[in-house]
Amino acid sequence: MPDCEHCGGYVSERFAQVFADDRGRVLACPNCAANAGIAQTVRRRTG
């Protein structure tokens, strides 16, 4: 089961498919996204 690298919380398979990095790591879940910088990660990936 995927989990958040930032807080260790559970994330769904679908969330992991969308937001995981190229190694399959989820750097932030919806609960800690503001603290872990998920918005910056998404912007960086979309160019």
Legacy VTK file of the C-alpha trace (Angstrom):
# vtk DataFile Version 3.0
C-alpha trace
ASCII
DATASET POLYDATA
POINTS 47 float
0.000 0.000 0.000
1.363 3.420 -0.876
2.087 5.903 1.842
3.160 9.507 2.193
6.906 10.021 2.496
6.295 13.188 4.495
3.926 11.988 7.237
3.615 8.236 6.677
-0.138 8.441 6.084
-2.031 6.184 3.695
-2.690 7.355 0.139
-4.822 5.578 -2.442
-3.358 3.706 -5.390
-4.901 6.295 -7.709
-3.334 9.182 -5.773
0.037 7.438 -6.006
-0.386 6.943 -9.771
-0.981 10.648 -10.237
1.396 12.216 -7.721
4.247 9.745 -7.197
7.694 10.658 -8.438
9.594 8.606 -11.021
10.604 6.137 -8.272
7.019 5.667 -7.086
7.399 7.729 -3.923
4.521 9.965 -2.820
6.190 13.044 -1.380
3.038 14.517 0.160
-0.538 13.427 0.797
-3.588 15.726 0.769
-3.313 16.114 4.566
0.214 17.494 4.536
0.459 18.863 0.984
0.771 22.495 2.033
3.656 21.646 4.356
5.512 19.343 1.976
5.257 21.419 -1.193
3.107 19.210 -3.397
1.910 22.235 -5.367
5.495 23.087 -6.306
6.138 19.485 -7.334
3.093 19.422 -9.582
4.051 22.746 -11.186
7.599 21.523 -11.779
6.327 18.361 -13.498
3.861 20.169 -15.739
6.463 22.676 -16.851
LINES 1 48
47 0 1 2 3 4 5 6 7 8 9 10 11 12 13 14 15 16 17 18 19 20 21 22 23 24 25 26 27 28 29 30 31 32 33 34 35 36 37 38 39 40 41 42 43 44 45 46
